[in-house]
Amino acid sequence: MTIIPYHKKYASAFKELNIEWLETYFYVEPYDLEVLSNPETYIIDKGGHIFFSIENNQVTGTVALMPMFPGILELTKMAVNKKTRGQGVGQQLMKHCISFAQEQQLEKLILYSNTLLDNAIYIYKKWGFVEIALEADSNYERANIKMELVFRS
């Protein structure tokens, strides 16, 4: 498996994998659809990053790091192809994002999730994320937990 940065030719995979994941566990919110349909506008052009895991010339997973504040990125839009779930793709994407954040000397990564996703919350905690207060005006209706991984303060 190789992890590569965003390339326009994979934009449809970014959207499709995330839509499939959202429809499996929740529903697609208007904000999701807007971001997923325009990843360059909402993520890349704002200084964010999208990564893809590739195996046998196929996209097996994706994740985005969206700018929040200087030195702080949101880990978001992580989705793994349902055919490759359980094979460590998400773990590799998480490892890549954390290494990238450290190389960029970021202050921290934050993420929003839902406590119904026991496995995801377990993985986030395993990688060192801790729960923090969730603001009332989050971009995601489904989010009921906010977590952060602090590199420096």
Secondary structure, 3 states (H helix, E strand, C coil): CEEEECCHHHHHHHHHHHHHHHHHHCCCCHHHHHHHHCHHHHHHCCCCEEEEEEECCEEEEEEEEEEEECCEEEEEEEEECCCCCCCCHHHHHHHHHHHHHHHCCCCEEEEEECCCCHHHHHHHHHCCCEEECCCCCCCCCCCCEEEEEECCC
